[in-house]
Amino acid sequence: LELMRSRSSAYAYRLPDWVIGTTHKTNVDWRADQTSWRRELLGFCDGFEFLGLEVLEEDAGESDKEYFITFLAKLRTLKQPTSTSKHVKQTFSKIKSQHQNDALNADFKERSRFLLEDEGWMYVEGDVNFDPQVEVDGQLVSAGSLGEGEGSAASSGGDGSMTMAP
């Protein structure tokens, strides 16, 4: 859980080295050329304002070295990401197409998989849903329809700071 939250904060604060250092080598985004990867991550970060993070579910894996976390990330698009890979641009396009009625909304729900390696917990992969539904008062609603701050476990201040709920 701490790794997932720290990775989210790393995106919000434009800290690509932490994202790179905590990504498993089997991840589709992993690259040996870390200079290019760093530039791509910064371009991605510049395309979004990171508004919050809500942990929805935690599950142990098949061993004590595997863990799954489902979360809702609340983002707002700022501009088309620059200096990014084809994969990141495709992700941005998927977000935009799923939120046609709200061009600024870029919320997504992800079920992430983490593995414990010699160097610590590593992000392996995520199953992403770009049109997330969350339960509010017993009913499923689109996460993008929630007001800013509702349902968030983290919020970003105007000065770029991010506050996490315990």
C-alpha positions, 0 to 999 in steps of 0.5 A: 500500500505504501509503495502504491501511494508513493508511486502516485505521489511521485507522478504528482510531484514529477519524480520519475526516478522513483517510478522507474526504480519501483517498476518491475522489469517485466512491466510493459513500460519498463525500459533499459534506456532510463534517460528516455523513460524519465523524459517520457514520464515527465511528459506524462506528468505534465499532461495531468493534474493529480487530484487524489487517490482512493484505495478501494480494495487490497488482496493478498496474492497466492504467496506472501510475495504477491499483493493486489491493490485496487484504487481510484485515481482522480486526474484532470487533463491539462494538455496532450503529454509531450515527449512520451512513448506511443503507449503513453499517448495511446493511454491519453487517447483512451482517457480522452475518449472515455470522458468525452462529456468532460474533457478535463476528467481523466479518472481511472480505476486500476487493479495493480499487482506488486511483487516482493523482490530482493530490492523490495516491493515492485509494481508489476502491472495494472488492469486499468478501467478508464470509465470507473464506477464507484459505489456512492450511497449504495448506487454505482455512479461514474467516478468522474461525476463526483465533485472534487474532493468527494471520495478522495483519499488524497488531494492536491493543493494549488501549490502542488502539494498532495495530502494523503488520508491515513 
